Amino acid sequence: MKKWFQKFIKNLEEANKKNFGSGRLDCCEINQKSNGSNTKKSK
C-alpha cells in the first residue's frame, strides 16, 4: 500500500479508539449510547 494511505488508516484507527474506545463497534449499541435509549423493541 502507499504510505499516505497507511498513515490515513492508522489515523482513522486512532480516532476511532479515542471516540468509541476499544469495545465492539455495533451500530445498535452505538445508537443507544448516543441517544440515551436502553430499551429494546419487543416482538
N, CA, C and O atoms as a Tinker XYZ file with bonds, in Angstrom:
   172  protein
     1  N      0.844000   -1.187000    0.000000    73     2
     2  CA     0.000000    0.000000    0.000000    64     1     3
     3  C      0.883000    1.242000    0.000000    63     2     4     5
     4  O      2.040000    1.218000    0.421000    81     3
     5  N      0.305000    2.297000   -0.476000    73     3     6
     6  CA     1.045000    3.544000   -0.444000    64     5     7
     7  C      1.134000    4.053000    0.987000    63     6     8     9
     8  O      0.232000    3.834000    1.795000    81     7
     9  N      2.219000    4.727000    1.284000    73     7    10
    10  CA     2.458000    5.180000    2.656000    64     9    11
    11  C      1.413000    6.181000    3.122000    63    10    12    13
    12  O      1.041000    6.159000    4.296000    81    11
    13  N      0.923000    7.057000    2.251000    73    11    14
    14  CA    -0.073000    8.042000    2.664000    64    13    15
    15  C     -1.377000    7.365000    3.055000    63    14    16    17
    16  O     -2.073000    7.826000    3.960000    81    15
    17  N     -1.713000    6.257000    2.367000    73    15    18
    18  CA    -2.940000    5.529000    2.684000    64    17    19
    19  C     -2.793000    4.784000    4.010000    63    18    20    21
    20  O     -3.728000    4.743000    4.809000    81    19
    21  N     -1.626000    4.199000    4.240000    73    19    22
    22  CA    -1.377000    3.523000    5.511000    64    21    23
    23  C     -1.460000    4.512000    6.673000    63    22    24    25
    24  O     -2.016000    4.199000    7.725000    81    23
    25  N     -0.903000    5.706000    6.473000    73    23    26
    26  CA    -0.957000    6.728000    7.507000    64    25    27
    27  C     -2.401000    7.160000    7.758000    63    26    28    29
    28  O     -2.800000    7.349000    8.907000    81    27
    29  N     -3.182000    7.315000    6.695000    73    27    30
    30  CA    -4.587000    7.686000    6.817000    64    29    31
    31  C     -5.358000    6.644000    7.624000    63    30    32    33
    32  O     -6.124000    6.992000    8.523000    81    31
    33  N     -5.155000    5.368000    7.304000    73    31    34
    34  CA    -5.848000    4.280000    8.024000    64    33    35
    35  C     -5.429000    4.254000    9.488000    63    34    36    37
    36  O     -6.266000    4.048000   10.366000    81    35
    37  N     -4.150000    4.460000    9.759000    73    35    38
    38  CA    -3.664000    4.469000   11.142000    64    37    39
    39  C     -4.291000    5.625000   11.922000    63    38    40    41
    40  O     -4.691000    5.449000   13.073000    81    39
    41  N     -4.378000    6.803000   11.303000    73    39    42
    42  CA    -5.011000    7.949000   11.961000    64    41    43
    43  C     -6.496000    7.700000   12.200000    63    42    44    45
    44  O     -7.033000    8.093000   13.236000    81    43
    45  N     -7.153000    7.058000   11.258000    73    43    46
    46  CA    -8.564000    6.716000   11.413000    64    45    47
    47  C     -8.759000    5.736000   12.568000    63    46    48    49
    48  O     -9.694000    5.876000   13.357000    81    47
    49  N     -7.884000    4.759000   12.662000    73    47    50
    50  CA    -7.936000    3.784000   13.757000    64    49    51
    51  C     -7.776000    4.479000   15.111000    63    50    52    53
    52  O     -8.523000    4.197000   16.048000    81    51
    53  N     -6.814000    5.377000   15.210000    73    51    54
    54  CA    -6.580000    6.081000   16.476000    64    53    55
    55  C     -7.769000    6.977000   16.845000    63    54    56    57
    56  O     -8.140000    7.066000   18.016000    81    55
    57  N     -8.359000    7.634000   15.854000    73    55    58
    58  CA    -9.525000    8.479000   16.118000    64    57    59
    59  C    -10.711000    7.636000   16.595000    63    58    60    61
    60  O    -11.443000    8.047000   17.495000    81    59
    61  N    -10.902000    6.462000   15.995000    73    59    62
    62  CA   -11.995000    5.579000   16.418000    64    61    63
    63  C    -11.783000    5.087000   17.839000    63    62    64    65
    64  O    -12.729000    5.023000   18.623000    81    63
    65  N    -10.552000    4.740000   18.173000    73    63    66
    66  CA   -10.267000    4.300000   19.546000    64    65    67
    67  C    -10.535000    5.415000   20.543000    63    66    68    69
    68  O    -11.060000    5.175000   21.630000    81    67
    69  N    -10.171000    6.637000   20.168000    73    67    70
    70  CA   -10.380000    7.780000   21.049000    64    69    71
    71  C    -11.871000    8.047000   21.247000    63    70    72    73
    72  O    -12.310000    8.303000   22.368000    81    71
    73  N    -12.647000    7.989000   20.172000    73    71    74
    74  CA   -14.071000    8.311000   20.243000    64    73    75
    75  C    -14.934000    7.181000   20.765000    63    74    76    77
    76  O    -15.885000    7.429000   21.506000    81    75
    77  N    -14.628000    5.945000   20.397000    73    75    78
    78  CA   -15.501000    4.820000   20.727000    64    77    79
    79  C    -14.892000    3.827000   21.700000    63    78    80    81
    80  O    -15.583000    2.906000   22.137000    81    79
    81  N    -13.640000    3.979000   22.050000    73    79    82
    82  CA   -12.981000    3.030000   22.939000    64    81    83
    83  C    -12.545000    1.796000   22.182000    63    82    84    85
    84  O    -12.596000    1.763000   20.953000    81    83
    85  N    -12.126000    0.801000   22.899000    73    83    86
    86  CA   -11.635000   -0.414000   22.246000    64    85    87
    87  C    -12.698000   -1.505000   22.182000    63    86    88    89
    88  O    -12.407000   -2.644000   21.818000    81    87
    89  N    -13.929000   -1.153000   22.535000    73    87    90
    90  CA   -15.021000   -2.128000   22.516000    64    89    91
    91  C    -15.522000   -2.418000   21.120000    63    90    92    93
    92  O    -15.008000   -1.898000   20.130000    81    91
    93  N    -16.525000   -3.251000   21.065000    73    91    94
    94  CA   -17.139000   -3.640000   19.801000    64    93    95
    95  C    -17.893000   -2.469000   19.183000    63    94    96    97
    96  O    -18.604000   -1.754000   19.889000    81    95
    97  N    -17.751000   -2.264000   17.889000    73    95    98
    98  CA   -18.440000   -1.172000   17.196000    64    97    99
    99  C    -19.724000   -1.700000   16.560000    63    98   100   101
   100  O    -19.812000   -1.849000   15.341000    81    99
   101  N    -20.705000   -1.978000   17.396000    73    99   102
   102  CA   -22.007000   -2.450000   16.949000    64   101   103
   103  C    -22.905000   -1.242000   16.716000    63   102   104   105
   104  O    -23.056000   -0.406000   17.607000    81   103
   105  N    -23.502000   -1.139000   15.535000    73   103   106
   106  CA   -24.296000    0.050000   15.196000    64   105   107
   107  C    -25.452000    0.254000   16.173000    63   106   108   109
   108  O    -25.751000    1.395000   16.527000    81   107
   109  N    -26.092000   -0.790000   16.608000    73   107   110
   110  CA   -27.223000   -0.650000   17.536000    64   109   111
   111  C    -26.742000   -0.178000   18.905000    63   110   112   113
   112  O    -27.395000    0.648000   19.542000    81   111
   113  N    -25.615000   -0.695000   19.354000    73   111   114
   114  CA   -25.065000   -0.319000   20.648000    64   113   115
   115  C    -24.637000    1.150000   20.646000    63   114   116   117
   116  O    -24.897000    1.874000   21.607000    81   115
   117  N    -23.993000    1.585000   19.586000    73   115   118
   118  CA   -23.561000    2.980000   19.478000    64   117   119
   119  C    -24.769000    3.900000   19.421000    63   118   120   121
   120  O    -24.760000    4.963000   20.041000    81   119
   121  N    -25.805000    3.515000   18.691000    73   119   122
   122  CA   -27.015000    4.323000   18.595000    64   121   123
   123  C    -27.672000    4.483000   19.959000    63   122   124   125
   124  O    -28.134000    5.574000   20.296000    81   123
   125  N    -27.721000    3.426000   20.737000    73   123   126
   126  CA   -28.329000    3.505000   22.062000    64   125   127
   127  C    -27.533000    4.415000   22.978000    63   126   128   129
   128  O    -28.112000    5.155000   23.773000    81   127
   129  N    -26.203000    4.368000   22.875000    73   127   130
   130  CA   -25.369000    5.229000   23.707000    64   129   131
   131  C    -25.550000    6.689000   23.329000    63   130   132   133
   132  O    -25.558000    7.562000   24.197000    81   131
   133  N    -25.695000    6.958000   22.031000    73   131   134
   134  CA   -25.764000    8.346000   21.579000    64   133   135
   135  C    -27.099000    9.007000   21.916000    63   134   136   137
   136  O    -27.134000   10.211000   22.169000    81   135
   137  N    -28.201000    8.250000   21.925000    73   135   138
   138  CA   -29.488000    8.880000   22.228000    64   137   139
   139  C    -30.000000    8.538000   23.629000    63   138   140   141
   140  O    -31.093000    8.964000   24.004000    81   139
   141  N    -29.233000    7.781000   24.400000    73   139   142
   142  CA   -29.581000    7.509000   25.784000    64   141   143
   143  C    -30.673000    6.458000   25.957000    63   142   144   145
   144  O    -31.141000    6.244000   27.075000    81   143
   145  N    -31.083000    5.809000   24.894000    73   143   146
   146  CA   -32.145000    4.819000   24.970000    64   145   147
   147  C    -31.569000    3.459000   25.338000    63   146   148   149
   148  O    -30.616000    2.996000   24.713000    81   147
   149  N    -32.137000    2.826000   26.339000    73   147   150
   150  CA   -31.716000    1.490000   26.713000    64   149   151
   151  C    -32.828000    0.481000   26.522000    63   150   152   153
   152  O    -32.734000   -0.642000   27.017000    81   151
   153  N    -33.866000    0.856000   25.824000    73   151   154
   154  CA   -34.996000   -0.038000   25.621000    64   153   155
   155  C    -34.804000   -0.848000   24.360000    63   154   156   157
   156  O    -34.198000   -0.381000   23.396000    81   155
   157  N    -35.316000   -2.053000   24.368000    73   155   158
   158  CA   -35.275000   -2.897000   23.192000    64   157   159
   159  C    -36.696000   -3.111000   22.696000    63   158   160   161
   160  O    -37.640000   -3.143000   23.484000    81   159
   161  N    -36.840000   -3.257000   21.395000    73   159   162
   162  CA   -38.164000   -3.494000   20.819000    64   161   163
   163  C    -38.621000   -4.920000   21.167000    63   162   164   165
   164  O    -37.837000   -5.866000   21.092000    81   163
   165  N    -39.870000   -5.056000   21.540000    73   163   166
   166  CA   -40.402000   -6.388000   21.814000    64   165   167
   167  C    -41.021000   -6.955000   20.546000    63   166   168   169
   168  O    -41.507000   -6.215000   19.690000    81   167
   169  N    -40.997000   -8.263000   20.439000    73   167   170
   170  CA   -41.535000   -8.939000   19.249000    64   169   171
   171  C    -43.012000   -9.138000   19.361000    63   170   172
   172  O    -43.632000   -9.690000   18.452000    81   171
